[in-house]
Amino acid sequence: MIPYNFAIATIFFSLFVPVGTPLALVPLLVLIELLSYSARAVSLGLRLAANTLSGHLLMSILGNLVKTFMGISKLTFIIGLLPIAGIFAIVILEFAIACIQAYVFAILTSSYLKDSLFLH
């Protein structure tokens, strides 16, 4: 009897080579499909990391800029209270972006898992 894990692996790797493919094209198709599945995982993580990093970097740069501006004098300290409202708005925007990223990550992950477990 064939072990269950071997059967699942056979079904997964059968996605790489469609039925009726000429034998000469099999190595090329396997390479292309393997790159495709690897690129999906890399792009998913890279996009999530880039969006998270850009938001945090924007808040850090603006926060340090306002902190430096407010430290110049008492007048600039009072004037510097206005940009803090903008930074607070960016924090709220960053929270909304984080929620959207979590949703997109979950949808794409489930889609990629479905594609890897079930035949097209």
Helices and strands as residue ranges (DSSP letters): H 4-14, G 23-25, H 26-70, H 74-79, H 81-117
